Amino acid sequence: MKLAHTITLRDLSHFRAVAATQNVHRAADELGIDPSALARSIREFEEKLDVALFERTPSGMRLTPAGEALSEHSDELLLNFEHALRIAQETDERQSLPLRVGIADGLVQPLLSQRLAQWRAMEPRTGLVISEVRASELAAGLRRWELDVGFSFGVDQERGLAQESVWSYPLVVLVPTGHALAVHSELTLPQVIEHPLVVCDPYYKPGVHRQIDALVRRDGAKPAIACQAASLAGFITRIGSGDGIGLADEGHMLTVSRPDIVSIPLRDESASLTTFVLYRRAKKPLPLALRRFIAHVKAGQNPA
């Protein structure tokens, strides 16, 4: 029991840095401390535990089996501690912590920027710290308490995560300027799926892929897939180069204007792309600032 009280957060932080880099000099650079001080800290940590955590080699530091065992749990230990500190700060009415917002799927919709800007104007004491993450990283960040809330086109359902729709933008058809469909003022879904499609990669854009795939395969349709794109930039480039045509939401197209691509409305009332807000489910009520933020982003006029 006495041993547990001698272990500090600095011990764990230094251990994690060296374990990740397997090099004292690189770890010291990341931590912003002197390499000799870091090496001494690691030796003192091993003495506290009376365990060899690293094997010193000419090429660097290699984890021992005991070091690997500790490494598996050190992240969780630090995250739990940081979470406990944040809960304490949120409970103190004198504190006003910024909300940590994760944005996935390369979202650049005007409504997202507008809602975030409105929040900053309405609640200047509760700021926003915005991080761009992949959809898979968004869910993990929420689970690990690294994020308070996130935006995505949807992730796999998880018991501990809630995801609620906040708005939907109508879908449009993107075609190269020289394409046969470019002369139309609007298109139907049957017209679209007669042509090879550029779609989003399900690994990089799972929410977009899931929503668009369900639409183009509706009623048993079997569209021809020309290729998959991992980003909005790749999606637009592939269409512009003639790989195929594609479906995108009107919100993103408001931020893209290119002479080599024509955006044509899709005549289908059910054809839209939905954006979701995600947060952790909790037995206790969510912090007031988070509840107010979620209510704010869900309010307002839906562009669809």
C-alpha positions in Angstrom: 0.0 0.0 0.0 2.9 2.4 0.8 4.3 1.8 -2.7 1.2 3.0 -4.4 1.5 6.4 -2.7 5.0 6.9 -4.0 4.0 6.6 -7.7 3.4 10.0 -9.3 1.7 11.2 -12.5 5.1 12.3 -13.6 6.4 8.8 -13.3 3.7 7.5 -15.5 4.0 10.3 -18.0 7.7 9.8 -18.4 7.3 6.0 -18.6 4.7 6.4 -21.4 6.8 8.7 -23.4 9.9 6.4 -23.3 7.7 3.3 -24.0 6.1 4.9 -27.0 9.4 6.1 -28.6 11.8 3.5 -27.2 14.4 6.2 -27.1 15.2 8.6 -24.2 16.3 11.5 -26.4 13.2 11.4 -28.6 11.0 11.1 -25.6 12.8 14.0 -23.8 12.2 16.2 -26.9 8.5 15.4 -26.8 8.3 16.2 -23.1 10.5 19.2 -23.3 13.0 18.1 -20.7 16.7 17.2 -20.5 17.5 13.6 -21.6 19.6 13.0 -18.6 16.8 14.1 -16.3 14.4 11.8 -18.1 16.8 8.8 -17.9 17.2 9.5 -14.1 13.4 9.7 -13.7 13.0 6.3 -15.4 15.7 4.7 -13.2 14.0 6.1 -10.1 10.7 4.8 -11.2 12.1 1.3 -11.6 13.6 1.6 -8.2 10.3 2.5 -6.7 8.7 -0.5 -8.3 11.7 -2.7 -7.8 11.1 -3.9 -11.3 13.1 -3.6 -14.5 10.8 -1.8 -17.0 13.3 -1.4 -19.9 16.1 -3.3 -21.3 18.9 -0.8 -22.3 20.4 -1.6 -25.7 22.8 0.3 -28.0 19.9 1.1 -30.3 17.5 2.4 -27.6 15.1 1.2 -24.8 13.1 -2.0 -25.2 10.3 -2.8 -22.8 10.7 -5.9 -20.6 7.7 -8.2 -20.1 7.0 -6.2 -16.9 7.2 -3.0 -18.8 4.8 -4.2 -21.4 2.4 -5.2 -18.7 2.5 -1.7 -17.2 2.3 -0.1 -20.6 -1.1 -1.9 -21.3 -2.6 -0.1 -18.3 -0.8 3.2 -18.0 -3.0 5.0 -20.6 -6.1 4.0 -18.7 -4.7 5.1 -15.4 -3.8 8.6 -16.6 -7.1 9.0 -18.5 -9.1 8.0 -15.4 -7.2 10.5 -13.3 -7.6 13.3 -15.9 -11.3 12.5 -16.1 -11.7 12.6 -12.3 -10.0 16.1 -12.3 -12.3 17.3 -15.1 -15.4 16.1 -13.2 -14.3 18.0 -10.1 -13.7 21.1 -12.1 -17.1 20.9 -13.8 -18.8 20.4 -10.5 -17.2 23.6 -9.1 -19.5 26.5 -10.2 -16.5 28.8 -10.4 -15.0 26.8 -13.3 -16.0 27.2 -16.9 -14.2 24.6 -18.9 -14.2 24.7 -22.7 -16.1 22.0 -24.5 -13.9 19.6 -26.4 -15.5 19.1 -29.8 -14.5 16.4 -32.3 -15.3 16.9 -36.0 -15.1 13.8 -38.2 -15.7 12.9 -41.9 -14.1 16.2 -43.1 -17.3 18.1 -42.3 -17.3 21.6 -43.9 -21.0 22.3 -43.9 -22.0 25.9 -43.4 -24.5 25.0 -40.6 -21.8 23.4 -38.5 -19.6 26.6 -38.6 -22.7 28.8 -38.0 -23.8 26.8 -34.9 -20.3 26.9 -33.5 -19.9 30.6 -34.1 -23.4 31.3 -32.5 -22.4 29.3 -29.4 -19.2 31.3 -29.0 -21.3 34.5 -29.2 -24.0 33.2 -26.8 -21.6 31.5 -24.3 -18.3 33.4 -24.3 -17.3 31.9 -20.9 -17.7 28.3 -22.2 -15.3 28.1 -25.1 -14.7 25.4 -27.7 -11.6 23.4 -28.4 -12.1 21.8 -31.8 -10.2 18.7 -33.0 -10.4 17.1 -36.5 -10.6 13.3 -36.2 -11.6 10.3 -38.2 -15.0 8.8 -37.5 -13.4 5.8 -35.8 -11.2 8.0 -33.7 -14.3 10.2 -32.7 -16.0 7.3 -31.0 -12.8 6.3 -29.2 -12.1 9.9 -28.1 -15.6 10.1 -26.6 -15.2 6.7 -24.8 -11.8 7.8 -23.4 -13.2 11.1 -22.2 -10.8 13.0 -24.5 -13.8 14.6 -26.2 -17.1 15.9 -24.8 -19.1 16.0 -28.0 -18.6 15.2 -31.7 -20.1 15.6 -35.1 -20.2 13.0 -37.8 -22.3 11.4 -40.5 -22.8 8.5 -38.1 -20.7 5.8 -36.4 -21.5 2.2 -35.4 -24.0 2.0 -32.6 -22.5 1.5 -29.2 -24.2 1.1 -25.8 -22.2 3.9 -24.2 -22.6 6.5 -27.0 -25.6 8.5 -28.1 -25.9 10.0 -31.5 -28.8 12.3 -32.5 -29.5 13.8 -35.9 -29.0 17.6 -36.0 -29.7 18.5 -39.6 -29.9 17.1 -43.1 -28.8 18.6 -46.4 -30.4 17.6 -49.7 -28.2 15.5 -52.0 -27.0 16.7 -55.4 -25.4 14.9 -58.3 -21.8 15.8 -59.2 -20.8 15.2 -62.9 -17.9 16.4 -65.0 -18.8 19.3 -67.3 -18.6 17.2 -70.4 -20.8 14.4 -69.1 -24.1 13.5 -70.9 -26.0 14.3 -67.7 -24.5 17.8 -67.3 -27.3 19.3 -69.5 -30.0 18.4 -67.0 -31.5 20.8 -64.6 -32.4 18.0 -62.2 -32.0 14.2 -62.0 -33.8 11.2 -60.6 -32.1 8.4 -58.7 -32.7 5.8 -61.5 -30.9 8.2 -63.9 -28.0 8.4 -61.6 -27.4 4.7 -60.9 -27.3 4.0 -64.6 -23.8 5.5 -64.5 -20.6 4.3 -62.7 -20.4 5.9 -59.3 -17.6 7.4 -57.2 -18.4 6.6 -53.6 -16.8 7.1 -50.2 -14.5 4.5 -48.7 -16.4 2.8 -45.9 -13.2 2.7 -43.7 -12.5 6.4 -43.9 -16.0 7.7 -44.3 -18.3 5.0 -42.7 -21.3 7.3 -42.1 -21.3 8.8 -45.6 -20.8 5.4 -47.2 -23.6 3.9 -45.1 -26.2 6.6 -45.9 -25.4 6.9 -49.6 -25.0 3.1 -50.1 -28.5 2.5 -48.6 -30.0 5.1 -51.0 -28.4 3.9 -54.2 -29.2 0.2 -53.4 -32.8 1.0 -52.5 -35.4 -1.3 -54.0 -32.7 -3.9 -54.9 -30.8 -1.7 -57.3 -27.2 -2.8 -58.1 -25.2 0.3 -59.1 -21.8 0.0 -60.7 -19.1 1.3 -58.4 -16.2 2.9 -60.3 -14.0 3.6 -57.3 -13.8 4.7 -53.7 -12.5 7.9 -52.3 -11.0 8.4 -48.8 -11.6 12.2 -48.6 -13.7 15.0 -50.0 -10.7 16.2 -52.0 -10.2 12.7 -53.5 -13.9 12.4 -54.2 -14.1 15.7 -56.1 -10.8 15.0 -58.0 -12.0 11.5 -59.1 -15.2 12.9 -60.5 -13.5 15.8 -62.2 -11.0 13.5 -63.8 -13.9 11.4 -65.3 -13.8 8.3 -63.1 -17.5 8.5 -62.6 -20.3 10.6 -61.1 -21.2 11.0 -57.4 -23.7 12.0 -54.8 -22.8 14.7 -52.2 -24.8 16.8 -49.8 -25.6 20.4 -50.8 -23.9 21.7 -47.7 -20.5 20.6 -48.8 -21.1 21.8 -52.3 -21.7 25.3 -51.0 -18.0 25.3 -50.1 -16.8 23.9 -53.5 -17.0 25.8 -56.8 -15.1 24.3 -59.7 -15.5 24.9 -63.5 -14.9 21.2 -64.3 -17.8 19.9 -62.2 -21.5 20.5 -62.4 -23.8 20.1 -59.4 -27.3 19.0 -60.3 -30.2 18.7 -57.8 -31.6 15.2 -57.1 -35.3 15.0 -57.4 -36.1 12.8 -54.5 -37.6 14.0 -51.2 -35.9 11.3 -49.2 -32.4 11.9 -50.7 -30.5 13.7 -48.0 -27.4 13.3 -45.9 -27.8 13.6 -42.1 -25.3 15.0 -39.7 -25.3 13.7 -36.1 -24.1 15.0 -32.8 -22.5 12.3 -30.6 -21.8 12.2 -26.8 -21.4 9.7 -24.0 -24.4 8.3 -22.3 -24.3 8.7 -18.6 -26.4 7.6 -15.6 -26.1 11.1 -14.1 -27.4 14.2 -16.0 -24.9 15.6 -18.5 -23.0 18.7 -17.4 -25.1 21.8 -17.9 -22.9 23.4 -20.6 -22.9 20.2 -22.6 -26.7 19.9 -22.4 -27.1 23.5 -23.5 -24.6 23.0 -26.4 -26.4 19.9 -27.7 -29.8 21.7 -27.5 -28.3 24.6 -29.4 -26.9 22.6 -32.3 -30.2 20.7 -32.6 -32.2 23.9 -32.8 -32.8 26.1 -35.8 -33.9 25.7 -39.4 -33.1 22.5 -41.2 -31.8 23.2 -44.8 -33.6 20.1 -46.1 
